[in-house]
Amino acid sequence: MTRLNLTDLREMKASQTKITMLTSYDASFSKVLDAAGVDIILVGDSLGTVVQGHESTVPVTVDDMIYHCRHVLRGSQRAFVVIDMPFMSYATPQQAA
């Protein structure tokens, strides 16, 4: 099974095929989402509150995001994986581009 890519998503949009997206933070849940046919899996910085127990997402680091993204990628085969950039992970909008 090959992983969806941006071209696939553009074609789905052009043909008005519904695109599904859900959030996952680990391999086991991303495996379930993949098996269910979810098109996009988001690794959200919400992991700060949901997984790490913080009061907000502010303490989440880029390293935290990379760690969880690795597990989501390991658990999925088909879904396109999107990862949030945590708060203040870049100093200017130009650095984010």
C-alpha positions in Angstrom: 0.0 0.0 0.0 1.4 3.4 -0.9 1.0 6.5 1.2 -1.3 9.3 -0.1 0.6 12.4 -1.3 -0.4 16.0 -2.2 -1.1 15.0 -5.8 -3.6 12.3 -4.6 -5.3 14.9 -2.3 -5.5 17.4 -5.1 -7.1 14.8 -7.4 -9.6 13.9 -4.6 -10.5 17.5 -4.2 -10.9 18.0 -8.0 -13.2 15.0 -8.2 -15.1 16.2 -5.2 -14.2 13.0 -3.2 -14.6 13.6 0.5 -11.3 13.8 2.3 -11.2 12.6 5.9 -8.8 13.8 8.6 -8.5 12.8 12.3 -5.8 13.3 14.9 -3.5 10.7 16.4 -0.5 10.8 18.6 0.7 7.2 18.6 1.3 4.1 16.4 -1.6 2.0 17.7 -4.3 4.6 17.1 -2.8 5.7 13.7 -3.0 2.0 12.7 -6.7 1.9 13.5 -7.3 5.2 11.6 -5.4 3.9 8.6 -7.3 0.6 8.6 -10.6 2.7 8.7 -9.5 4.5 5.6 -8.8 7.9 7.1 -7.0 10.0 4.4 -5.1 12.4 6.6 -3.8 12.0 10.1 -2.9 15.1 12.0 -0.3 15.0 14.7 -1.5 18.0 16.6 0.2 20.1 19.3 -2.9 19.4 21.3 -0.8 16.4 22.5 0.4 18.8 25.1 -2.9 18.8 26.9 -4.2 15.4 25.7 -1.1 13.2 26.2 1.4 15.3 28.3 -1.1 16.7 30.8 -0.1 20.4 30.3 -2.6 23.2 30.9 -2.0 24.4 27.3 -0.1 23.6 24.2 2.6 26.2 24.8 5.1 23.8 26.5 5.1 21.5 23.4 8.5 21.5 21.6 9.5 20.6 18.1 11.2 17.5 19.5 7.9 16.4 21.1 6.2 16.8 17.7 8.9 14.8 15.9 8.8 12.1 18.5 5.0 11.6 18.1 5.1 12.0 14.3 7.6 9.1 14.1 5.2 6.8 15.9 2.2 7.9 13.8 4.2 7.2 10.6 5.2 3.9 11.9 1.6 2.9 12.6 0.2 4.1 9.3 0.8 3.0 5.7 -1.7 4.9 3.6 -2.7 8.1 5.3 -1.0 11.4 4.5 0.5 12.7 7.8 0.4 16.3 8.8 2.3 17.7 11.8 1.6 20.9 13.7 4.3 23.4 14.3 4.3 24.2 18.1 3.9 27.7 19.5 6.9 29.9 18.8 8.8 27.2 16.9 9.7 29.9 14.5 10.5 33.6 15.3 9.1 35.2 12.1 6.6 34.3 9.4 9.5 34.1 6.9 11.1 31.3 8.9 7.8 29.4 8.8 7.6 29.5 5.0 
